[in-house]
């Protein structure tokens, strides 16, 4: 008499148990609670449930791949149609005939990790908000006059144990056509295990999502496969609202001066986002109707303008948000032509100046997940600052103004091809060399002029200004309290009215660093430092364990120069790093994972909001931080690796100090 | 020492208890679970919480209206502003100082009955799906940067114990404006105790709903106050789809022949419904934005066309509905310009031929509520038939064709001013007299011609045909098997080709009852009877306790003539009555009561659907029912009160029978 049960071990989960001989591996997995993906429900169509039988001995169990039985017609049909790697079996076709050990590869699991390239950041967690289910539906009968929808619901309950589902309005009509053209088999998308949101005739196995990062200057989007997490296309475009105002506050002023103008700003940004969807789907070669999920992050004003909320209350104290919770609505509600059942998820805002983009940065960089005290800085028109660890998290916005974006700087411009982004100044000769966005060459290297011929050298972006001022400080041209000194005999430092300016580039356009530019940068960096320092006071720490610089500015800036100038508090240089497009990454994480949504919602509910405008200590820190660097004792860890001019404690009035000119 | 508690009795509920001296009557009511309405939450603004203190002795308790304390400033302000009937107090201002008995009038209760004029029908039950709540909301503060929405949610939780509410998409933006223009006080509409759907600045106390009955021929709507149930306006209009086909099946054929044409039919009916909303709100003098709830009923094809579902599957077997459950969606989804948060509720359909209009008739007439076996018949293009009682309910559709609507009849027309609706024929002289819709006079009464001059006499509607054929049968002109006999010497019965016709009216237009007309009516009435009889077979009964004739046809027809002709089974004449616009009443009931929605959903889930087309017994009953009346023994109860010609059992071939000409 043959044994009536067999032992099965699933790896890597380690789940094991006895199952009746003759059941499929997929059914065995379900019985044992092992996560194995399937869209077709075990019909050998989707190929999502692939497993790899192992041989040898597993924890005392001798297993044999042959115990999975022979490859049958369904499995062979799949192999011929779509291909199946050697050693792989369809778990819905493979039958357990004896003891087996079965490896479930990550690609066959619904919930999985996807490795990110950057080592510091957490891997992507795939925990789909939308899943596809293939069902074969009873045909209507004159004897049992139930509705199409109800027969689909019955099939989902019987074949997938999905009960109590709602259906989006358009689904009823779509089902009518899909059932008939699909010969009473359809694939449905189920959102959040609660509602049918889309339907296709027959078998359908592609579902995509778009993650948007809506910046004041740039709109960026990523298109990803919701099942695998693979990013199939990325694209960016200028925010068309720029024609209503270069910076956010001028757009809010535009709206406040013109009743109804917010609808105009809302309209143009929604159009641009929809155009991005078009570009992304075209690049990836997928259909707009297969886009089922959209996430969006942005600062509070962009958040409000995209959602059609009035941004005016954000323009004046008390900077009241319309809502600080996540917004869930149909993606069509913001004008996106995607699947009519596609949902939009907008990450929560934290405060009137700290938006969903900051929430996304937190999700990506994870200060709330570790023990290390992380300072997370996102520099834009203003700077959003988050400080803390798993025990406590604080957030604030600091009024840096747009200088770090190149605005309000005499030769400044946005970070774009042609902008100076890196600057080195020989401390002996004061001769500069620089690099511009769009070229890998320094200005003193052969071929530079040809390399930048297409764009020209058009101005200095934020990171270029930072490096220029820092290098001028290191070269002794700019003093510790920010004065551009006269340098007799140098043709690089020239009179500029009653002050002096440094000529970075001669010709057309001539690029200068003026006294006013240095003062503007001093104000901006003092505000940024003061914000960080205020949060440190609240947290009760004197130093931070790591600094993450998010956003385009954070990616372009060299951490060393940020610290030389005193933008961020002292820290081991190796612990200061760019976070890249952390907001966009956070949006992508929320796109792929319901658990990540829950995590950031929980984190933002507990984050403590600090309003810099009402904190007297912010003003104290701000005034004290105006110098370069603002305190001789403030950067012991930086000074351990970078030789810097020795300066006295800076005060607004002091003019005399020792300056030692040394190279870095 | 004064007593610290007092006894309070509320009538008519009889609830009683001890409360601390000094609490308001409203708080006492809430503590004792007594239903007292309030929108303003006890601020003396809304006046919904009025009560009447009683004096004397209540169940051993000696009470004194003086124990409610003096009228204070808030209450006096309300009295001067809005008026307060003598003896009435605002329960939110009146304070319990000693033992009191308090009457809560129906108008002060959230849940209440509204008496219907027709004694047979159940009173309206008010059990609002939407309620208004006035809240005073914390102002935003720079120290506590929560969103507008979250502060409103907090106020609703604190002031109304409403937690876990969702908010419709547009509400967030509306709240921004309303909070600021309402000085941080708003009124919100909460739908189904689950979601905020609308918002007004400050105090707002009007919420309306519209109930639609979407017929193939006529669209009708009622506008009602959702709190009181009062119908403020009613209006009707022609269904503009008539230009695509007079009857339903020709409209379905139009759609089936032209891909995309269903969108055209959907568009025109939605436009007409929205125009009705305009007419209703204008007549009632209310704002479209105060319309928060819409219900809709219709036959399956109209149901599908309004909702944008494809009606084509309803045109051929197996007549599959897109959905048989109730449909809930935003009212804007069917093109109604009402409050953007207004919801649409469409009653469930029962089967491919038995629609939401029949569900509404059931809700109105309540066969499922009583012990009496009720036959509920709604005659339109086809007839929907419901039979049963609280134990068991069956439904079917019978293919009567449109003859009862005046179609396919030589002089037929729809029931409209100018149409003959009543007919009497002198059995001795065969001279007719008749009445037309729009006049109260018979054609032989003085002033008739002047009275109908405006419309003229244009044709014969369904009820007119029924009466004419029945009278011709009673007069011996039409035989028991439907032959129009030659009557020598009469100038009313004339040769008409190879058959004979009766001339009802001479002149322009001449109105005749032809042999073909009689045959058409025979077919229609046999189908109707056979359907009823089939359901009786299934239910296992030989007679019914009451017959309700719904719809326009049912309202115009004289039950006696319906039975003489054999449209419905034998029954006590006093138990046969018109149900009026039962479908419209059902839609209105569902508009005003969540409990009624639950009731009809439950009833339609259990109703047994009988498909006449596949039942051999239907054909047998149909053939047997062709005679007038179809069986000598079939109408003992009718024959007890109406003298009728004695006829043999009718068979299709029989031509000879005894006919006794007797008057009624």
Interface residues (C-beta under 8 A of the other chain):
Chain A: X139 X140 X141 X142 X143 X145 X146 X147 X148 X149 X150 X167 X169 X172 X173 X175 X176 X177 X180 X307 X308 X309 X310 X313 X317 X318 X319 X320 X321 X322 X323 X324 X325 X327 X329 X330 X333 X349 X350 X351 X352 X609 X611 X613 X614
Chain B: X139 X140 X141 X142 X143 X145 X146 X147 X148 X149 X150 X167 X169 X172 X173 X175 X176 X177 X180 X307 X308 X309 X310 X313 X317 X318 X319 X320 X321 X322 X323 X324 X325 X327 X329 X330 X333 X349 X350 X351 X352 X609 X611 X613 X614
